Amino acid sequence: MSELRGLIKQFDNIAHETDERRLKLEQQMRLNIEKTKKAIDGGSEGSGENKIASMLQKMVNEHGIE
């Protein structure tokens, strides 16, 4: 994963700001972020935070962390 991150950073440094490939990459990244946010939220406000809190609590309970 770090290699991919490095390659993307290198591409970003050499690509011109109006390069079509760069614009498509930025758009795809934004879409992925929005998709992930919606998946976490489950389509309603605050439910994402509740899901994360529930998952963390479950992990704490499973591992006996106080």
QUIJOGI-V549260 format. One record per residue. SS is DSSP state (hx for helix, st for strand, lp for the rest). Layout:
# QUIJOGI-V549260
ss = [SS | SS]
This chain:
# QUIJOGI-V549260
ss = [lp | hx | hx | hx | hx | hx | hx | hx | hx | hx | hx | hx | hx | hx | lp | lp | lp | lp | lp | hx | hx | hx | hx | hx | hx | hx | hx | hx | hx | hx | hx | hx | hx | hx | hx | hx | hx | hx | hx | hx | hx | lp | lp | lp | lp | lp | hx | hx | hx | hx | hx | hx | hx | hx | hx | hx | hx | hx | hx | hx | hx | hx | hx | lp | lp | lp]
